[in-house]
Amino acid sequence: MNPRIVLASNNRGKLDELQRMLQPLGVELICQSDLGIPEAPEPHRTFVENALAKARHASLLSGLPALADDAGLCVDAFGGLPGVDTAYYATQFGYAKGDDNNVVALLEQMRDVANRRAAMVSTLVALRSAEDPEPLIAVGRAAGEIARAPAGTNGFGFDPVMWIPEFGKTFAELPVEVKNANSHRGRAAQRMVELIRAHWA
């Protein structure tokens, strides 16, 4: 197995998180931007289609195996949205793109919403090459509720308002190791480690 895998993302938080989670494989994740690879278009309406498109793009331009993550927040009261548009959520309401603005916009939109149920969903896709006909797909889901106000300083994205019932805290309030083991991305990564060991060894 190639010890170097290109990560189809420019998100350093995601890179650091996934590098830790994939440690059991002994692989080095390389950010696509470090190889001069631009971001791929993400025209699709599902996480799996976008992750596959990003992985194929990164593998094609790097010549390396690729890993892509498409993740987002799915809010019950909004019919599963923002979903694949999570990163740009705030821009729909006149804010600049960014994690903090996304949280502000979400809390404003949910001010009078009683049903606070939501899930963070991560879909990881790994390819040995751009033409790999057998992509490995791992999905992780962390269900909880949208808090009324942000709490905690760990993590990124919607972590400060993603309240997890089994811990009685938001993801941003949990120690990094606990969050990584129980987050949507953590669950997807654990499954991906199993899949890569089984299929690529």
Steps between C-alpha positions, in 0.01 A plus 500: 500500500628847412597677825399838352135590440384836367215655697252665265460804723674825591352496852790473749265412786370206298855397403622497862190314618516232230878456532451412868206272425686308226814457711445121535564467124839672514416724203587863442217725387603784269276801448415541130589870517858403596519327162352799316169324439196732488171407662267285291151612404233356732180516294324203657222490762632205702812466714613178330487643147696810598760300695550267203541794261756664732697177547516428124614859431778490762621155395502591132708815554736350758547144377452389861227310680245752627269548794209743496254597767170666433324588819228723625224576738158347438225676698170313540287815504655610167441169320865397537646830385750666487661164410749537215470880524615510864829683432310781325202509734558855628524646149128427443424757770735780399802396707852430377601134472647367825446272798408775748249656261349158428432455871349849529275444197386157622407629847307788342309265268421262787405766757132400503541135394400245765635191320877535553595151376793491260786277391852564383574264212838413349549296184856390428599365159841346430641410158819317401505695173278745313348211301449267797172314431470396865497812717500438873209685663460554873219701658494631855209671672480680832147589605411764755330835534580858410581686822344840571845662528860401415705324770860378500817586312615167353431403142368706211193543282175440690675323792412781750125456443484124435374370835550126548251340744723213618760751623268784596743735325569649158776349287707814565485434877642148473871412523641453149554124545140447614363713217712323239382158619131596492462763228350437158849522347647279774242229436553520123879488544483192725299324230739622228801360689326161501416526128851603392656219708261247345518618138836671445743301718 
